[in-house]
Structure formats: C-alpha cells, structure tokens
Amino acid sequence: MSHDGVAEPLAGSLSADIEPRVTQWGKLRILALAGGISWMGSSLTTFTVALRYKDAFGPIGISAIMLSMIIPTILAAPYGGLMADRISTRVLAPSLMAIMGLSSLMLAFDLGFAWSLVLLAITAFCGTPVGASFNATLPEYSSATDLPRVNGLMQTGSSLGSMFGPGLAGLLIAVTGNYFWPFVIDAVSFWILAGAILLLRINRQPVQHKSDQKVRAMDGLKLAWADPLIRSILILIGILILSLSVLNIAEVFLVMNILHADAFTYGLVAACFALGSTLGSIATTVIKVPDSKHAQAMVISVSALASSVLIIAFAWHWLVVAVVWLAAGVSNAVLNAFGISLIINRTPDELRGRVMSSIGALFSVSNVVSMGVGGILLGIFGVRNVLAVAGALCVITVIVFGPAVLRAAKANPTEASLE
C-alpha cells in the first residue's frame, strides 16, 4: 500500500556513496514464511477468543475484543514509531515478540474476559513498534525497484496465514473440545518469527542524529501530511478504509438477509476476498512492474476497490458479490504492495519507522470510526443505501485525488522532507 520516476533517484538518495542495494530474496522468502506462520497464529487467536466469549457477552463483547486489538495500536503509534527509529531491529522486534508470545500463552488459561482484553491489548501495543520496525527494515534487503515485489511476498505469507487460521482453529476446537491449543500455537508462532529475525541477522541500525537535532515522536505524521504524494495516498486509502469497513459490517446482512443465501454460502462469499488477496499478493511478487508504472498501478487498484463497493451495493445475486469480492481482494493486494512501497521509498531512512507507525494509526482510526458509525447508519438508512453512498464517496475521492498522486509522483521524484 516506487512511483513515477522515483525508484532510481531514491536508490542513490538513500545511500549516496554506496552501490544500490541488491534484493536478498533468500532471506526474504524465509522471513515471509515465518511471518505467514505468525499471521496464522494471530488469526487463530482472533477467531478463538471470539468463539470463547460470543455466547456469554454477545455482540458487545465481540466489539470489545476487536477494539482491544485496534485502540492500543492507535495510542502506541507515535512512540512505537520512535522506538523503531531509535532501537535496532534485532533488539526491538525479538524482545517485543517474546512478550507477545507470553501474552498469547496466558490467553490459553482463560483468566476471564477482562484479563483477555488486557492480554490482547498488550499484544497489540507491542505489535505497533514491531510492525513499524519490520516495514522500515525491508528496504535494507531490497532494491527500491523490487520493493513492491518484496511487499507482495510478505503479503502472500500473511494472506495465506490468515486464510488457514480460522479453519485450523475450528478443527482444533472440534477435536480437543477446548480453546487451549490455538493460543499455544499463536505463542509459538511469535517466537518462530523472532527466531527467524535473529538467525537471519535481519537488522536495521538506528540512524545517528546530530547532537543538536531533536528526535520527535510526531515527526513521522508531520512529514507524511506535509508531502503532497504521501498526503494524497493517505486521503485515498483513508476514505477507502471507511467504505470497506462499512462493507465488512453490511456484508452479512446483504448476502443473507437481502440476497437470501445460507450461512455456508456466506462463508464462501466472505472467503473470496481472502482468496483474491492471496492471488493478488502472488501476482505482485512474480510480476515485475516498470518503475514508471508504480503510481499508476496503485491508482488503478484504488479505482477498482472503489468501484467494488458501488457494484456490491446494487448486487442482485450473491454470486455477483462473490466475484466482485474476489476482484476486490486482488486489488487490495496490489494497493498494499505499491502503496506501501511508494511511501517507504519516499521516506528518509531516519524517519521511516515513525512514518509507517503514524500511517498505520491513521488507518486504524478510519477503521474504528467506520465500525462505530457504520452500524448506526446501516440501521437507520438501510444496507443498500449506505453502501451506495460509501461507494459514491470512494469514486469521487479517486477522481479528485487519483490525478494528484500521479502528478506528485512525476513532479517530486525525491525523498520527502520536513523542511
């Protein structure tokens, strides 16, 4: 989630006195595998903790569980990014992932609903600097040109892990009759990823600042909003997340209540997005897109996602939703691969962790706002009406800000700056 004329200049701007980086595919493939295992573990926990408490606490309990995994990422974002920029990856990431593993392991012992919320919040809080550090470290092992493919590789692992997690959780619960083992597997998966980072010697050293230079937690957000290219991307994706989050809430009512599908069919429809995301991730890994087309690929993917919301609003059969949802999954993978690469390649090394952490927080805010307001709007105005408005808003946003992304990419092929 590099652009027109950006990749080649940035290869020099990141390290002016050394040769451009060569992509270390061997290390990255192993890292993607370990990351996929970790994502599978996380999806195991999300699915299992919801199953454990859904009957006792109902929809409010499920909302509390989801918010306990989202709100800490927003609160931790400024200082999580600062930690990512000030502490080396091989120290920060394994240490925090060890804590995340312990939190998941404690969930296995069912200490009660309140403690489960606390443990989930600890995991999410620690995951914020880990995620920022991980994203900021990838360019150390990739050329600027290959970064979209590298992001596609990482997303392939996470998509596959997320696809298999719920099914494995259901199987484990059915076979064992309890909720213990999914949490244990999640804990081990964190430690596997931590071990991979240490064994592969994955690292990004903190950039040394001048003695009179202040290191501020909010510099990442200031830079992201000050740069015309990054700002346009954030607005595009932020509006898109608002609409897609509403669609995620409305999907079950549209498919089952309006289009009269059964629960099994709804499960198949919902899985289409994950399948599309996996296929799209594989495609972005395998296909090397020329530097001059990176920004265009991102704008096209946003346009496709915006159109998907609008089409689903008027879907006359669940098969239409399934096909469009599959295409939306592919588009989402392309957006993540190129959008993230555009931002990473645009960002100075010393601010990269803070920028990625701040952007993650902004997207989480969009998600929370949409989850909170979406349900109310759906109840008042109806599923199709709300989705139609959300889709129209997405399309208008793309029409307004899509060209801005292309113009900014072509006009400013340099790193962003706070000055």
N, C-alpha and C positions, 0 to 999 in steps of 0.2 A: 504496500500500500503502500541508465540515468537519463536524462531527458535531452531535448533537442540541443545538441552542441555542448553538452555538459560533461559527459563521461571523460573525454580525452583531456580537456583542460584540468579537470579535477585530479586526474591521476598524477599530474605534476604538482598541483596546489597542495595536496595532502603531504607530499614528501618531495620537495623541490630538488633536493640534492641526491636522490637515490633513484634507482630504476623503478618503474611502475610495478606494483605487486602482481605476483603470479597466483592464480587461484589454486588453492590446495584442496583439490576435490577429494582426495583420500580421507583426509581428516574431517572434512565437512560431511561426507557421507556417513561416517561413523557417528559424528555428532548429531546428524539428523535422525539416525536410528535410535540413539539414546534419548533424544528429545521426543521422538514419537512414543517411546515406551513411557516416558514421563507424562505426556499428554493423555495416554490411555489410562494411566493411574489416576490422573486428575478427573477424567470423565467418569471413572469408576466411583470415585468419592462423591461427585456431584449427584450422580444417579442414585447411589445407595443411601446417602443421607436424606434425600428427598423421600425415598421409599420408606425409610425407617420412621419418619415423623409425619407423613402426609395424613394418616388416619387420625392421629391424636390432635394435630394442630391445624389441619385443613389448609386452605389457600393462603391464609395469613402467615402460617408457619413456613410455607414454601417461599413466599415473598421475603420473609425474614432471612431465610437461608441464602437466597440469591443476593440480597442486599449486603449480607455479611461478607460476601465474596467480592462485592463491587466497591462499596463505600471505602474500605481501607485502601484500595488502590488509588482512589482519588486523594485521600488525605496524605498518603505516603509519597505521592508523586514528586513534589519539589525536592524533598530531601533524599528520596530514593535515587533520583537522577544525579544529585550532587554526590552521593556515595559512589555511584557508578563511575563518575568522572574523577574521583579522588582516591579510590581504592582499586588496586589491581584485580582483574577478573579472577585469577586463580586463588585469591584470598577471599574476595567478597562472595562469589557465586557458590562455591562448595560449602562455605560456612553457613550461609543462609539456607541452602538446600538441606543441610543436615538438620536444621531447626524445623523446616517444613516437613521433612520426613518424620520427625518426632511428633509433630502436631497431628499428622495423619494417623500415626500409630496409636496415639491416645484416643482418637475417634473410635477405634476398634473396640474399646472397652465400655462404650455407651455410658458416659458420666452424666448424661442428662441433656435436655435440649439446650439450655442456656450455655453449658460448657461446650457443646458442639458449635454453637455460634461463635464463641470466643476462639476456639481452635481453628475454625475456618477463617476467621478474621486474621489470626496470626499468620496463617499460611499465605493469605492474600497480601498482607502487609509486607512480609518478607519477599514475596514474589515480585513486587514492584521494582526494587533495585536490581533483582536478578534479571528480570526481563529487559530493563534498560541497559544493563551491562552486557547482556547477551547480544542485543541488537547493535550496540556500539562496538562490539568486538568483531562481528562478522567481517567488516571491511579490512581488518588486519589480515584476513586469509582469503580475500577475494579482490580481483581487479574491479575497478569501477564499472567496466563494461559488463562483467559477469555477475554483478550483484543481484540483478533481477532473477537470474537463474539460481543463484545461491538461496535467495529468499524463497523461490519456488520449491527448492529442495527441502528447506526447513519446513515449509508449509505442507509439503507432501507427508512428511513424518507426522506432523501434528494432526492433519486431516485423517490419516489412517488410524492413528491412535484414538481420536475422538469417535470415529466410526465404530471401532471394535469395543470400546469401553462399556457402553450401556449393555450390549449383548452379553459380554463376559460377566458383568455384574449380575444380570438376571440369572445367568446359568449358575454362578457360584451360590447365589442366594437360594435358588431352587434345589440345588444338590445338597448343600450343607444345612439349609434350614435356618441360617442365621446371617448376620450382617458383618461378621468379623473379617473374613478374608479379603474383600475388596479394599478395605482400608490398609491392611498389611501390605498388599501388592502396591498400593499407591505410595506408601512409605518407602518401600524398596526401590520403586521407580525413581524417586527423587535422588536416592543415594547412587543409583546407577548413573544418572546424568552427572552428578557431582564427580563420581569416579572417572567418567569419560573425560571431563574437562581437565582433571588432574593428570590422567595418563597420557592424554594427547598434548599436554602442555599448552592448552588454549589459554591465551592471556592477552590483555591489553593494559599496558602500563599507564598510570595516570600522567597526564601532561603537566609538566612543570610550569607553574605560573611565576611571573616576576614578583619580587618581594613587595612591590607597591601596588600590585594588581589584586583587587578584591574578587573573591570567588563567591558568587551569589547564587542561591538556590533557584531564584526566579529568572535567571538569565536565559535559560532554555526556552521558557514561554515567551519572553520578550523578543528573542531572536526569531522564533517561529512566527510570531504575529507581525514582526517588522518586515520580514522578507516577503515580497509580493507573490513569489511562486509558492512557498510553503503556506502562506495565508490562504491563497486560492484553493489549494489542495485541502486544507483543513475545513474550509467552508463547504466544499463539495462533499467531502466524506462525512462531516458532521450532520448535514441535512439528510444524507443518505442513511446514516445510522438511525436517526429519528424515525424515518419512514419504515426501515426494515424492522426495527424493534416493534413498531405498531403492528406490522405484518406478522411478526412472530407470535404476538398475543392473539391476533384475529384469525390466524390460520386454522386453528382447531374448530372455531365456530363456523368459518366459511365452508370448510371441507365437510364437516359432519352435520351441522345444523341446516345450512343452506343448500349444499350440494348433495346431502344425504348419503355420504359414504360411511362405512362402518369403521370401527377402531383399527382393524388390521389395515384397511386401505389408507386411513390417515397416517399410520406408521410408515407405510411405503412412500406416501407423498412427502412426509417430513424428511425421510432418508434421502430423497432425491437431491436436496441441497448439499448434503454432505458428500454424496457421490459426485456431484458436479464439481464441488470444491476440490475433491481428490483428483479428478481428471484434469481440472484446470491447473492444479499445482504441478502435476506430472508434465503437462504441456509446457509450462513456463520454465521448467527445469531443462527439458530436452531441446526446445526451440530457442535458438539464439537470435534475438531481435536486434537489428542495427541500432546504434546509438541514436540516430536521428528520428527513430520511431518510438522511443520510450515514452515520451509525454503523450503522443497520440494514442498509444496502447492503453494508457491509464484513462484518458478521457473517453475512449470508446467503451471501456469496461464500466465506467460510471454511468454512461448513457444507457448501456444495456440493463444495468441494475435498476436505474430509474424507470425505464420502460417496463421492467418486470412487475414492479409494484402496480403500475397503472393497468397492465393487462390482467393481472390476477384479480384486481378489483371488479372486473367485468367478466370473469371466467364463468362459463356456462356448464362446465363439467370438471370433475376432479382430475381428469386426465390432462386438461389444459393447465391446471395448477401444477401438476407433476412435471410436465415438460418445461414450463416456464421456470419452475423452481430449480430444475436441473441446469438450465442455461444460466440462471442467476448464480448458482454455485460456481460454475466455470468463470463467470465474470468477476465474482468476488475474489477468486484465487488470483486472477490477472491483476485486479486492482491492488491487492495486498502486495504482490510481487513487485510491481512497478511503482506504486505509490510510496511504499516504504523505501525503495531504492532511491527514488527521486529525492526524498527528504534526507536520507543518510548521506548521499553523495553531495548534497547541498550544504551540509552542516560541518563547521570546523571541528576537528578532532577533539579539542579540549572541551567542547560544549555538547558533544554528541549524546552522552548519557542523559543530560538534563533535558535536551530537546525531545528525545524519544520518550522519556518518562512523562513530560508535560503533555505531549500529544496523546499518549495513552490515557492520561487523566481526562483530557478534553473529550475524548471519545466515550469514556466511561460515564461522564456527566450526561452526554447526549443519550446514552443508553438508559440511565436512571430516570431522566426526565421523561423519556418516551414510555418507560414502563409505568411510571406513576400517573401520567396524564392519559396515556393511550387507553387504558381500561375504562376510565371515566368517559372519554369521548365515544368509545365504541358503544357503551351502554346508552348514551344519550342520542347519538345520531345514526347508529346502525353500522354494521360491518362494512358494507359496500361503499357507503358514503364517505366514511373516514378514510378507507383505503384509496378511494378515488382522489380525495383532496391531498392525501400524502403523496400519491404518485404524481399528481399535477405539480405539487411543490417541488418534488425531485426534478422533474423535467425542466421546469422553469429555472431552477438553480443551475442545472447543467448548461442550459442555453446562455445564461448570464456569465457563469464563472468558468465554463469549459474553455472558451477562447482566451480567457485571462491566463489560464495555466499555460496554454501554448505560446502566448505572447511573452510571458515572463520567462519561460524556458529558453526561448530563442534570444531574448534581449539581454538576459543576465546569466551568461554561462560561467559563473564564478561562485565561490562559496558565499553564503550569506554572512552578514556582519552586523554587529550591534552598533557600530559607529555610523 
